[in-house]
């Protein structure tokens, strides 16, 4: 709020856009810095504001709450704050150039992506039979998340988590990971620890998303039969439920040391039969729609 008040001072001389818009979409005031923004909005003087920008005005007044949105104008990224003055039936709009901040965020994201890719490849070196598994799981989880209309932040969080969901396997002996016969109970218990070990590796890293907990929970099942916590239903993060389904699809459709690939049809049958028992209903439905109606294929 202090920053908004700072931006509002001396609006005519303010180097950032400052506007006042009435509830009928009329621009009551704008400073010189607002002109590129009005041009971007295709605003015509004497006519009410149109489209989504007018909707922001209406939403701010209706909710009596500040609304913020980012928009690109040329090579700049502008953050717009719609601050309602309900008793006056107008909204003050304050713009702020955040181009440098967005560029820094993008650079940080590129660095994080490079780090995640390196970590992912470490697992593949340890377990060459599943080379590309995490990448393919990430492709499907991202597609499912978009199909479920999750927020961009959740989609990015699940993308990151799925790329390194098996990081804990670096602690499992290679001879167990590559064993071509049935695992003993002890060997399977060692493999099951990879979720918890992955959590311990990742928990100290600030990803801005609950990556460590997603990795911890990605083998939990709706009916509580999963591991390591035996969580049920809503106790499991949605992101983990999505990875669980994508993990099953990719694993069953790919070759493993102990069996040949079973194929996509068998994998889809597995999640269909256990829809609502092992796997989340909405996640399964979104996954089935991707394969059967939208032609999803692993790259």
Buried (B, 14 or more C-beta within 10 A) or exposed (E): EEEEEEBEEEBEEBEBBBBBBBBEBBBEBBBEBBEBBBEBBEBEEEEBBEEEBBEBBBBBBEEEEBBEEEBEBEEBBBBBBBBBEBEEEBBBBBBBBBBEEBEEEEEEEEEBEEEBEEBBEEBBEBBEBBEBBBBBBBBBBBBBBEBBEBEEEBBBBBBBBBBBBBBBBBBBEBEBBBBEEEBEEEBEEBBBBBBBBBBBBBEEEEBEBBBBBBBBBBBBBBBEEBBBBEBBEEEBBBBBBBBBBBBBBBBBBBEBEEEEEBEBEEBBEBBEEBBEEBBBEBBBBBBBEBBEEEEBEBE
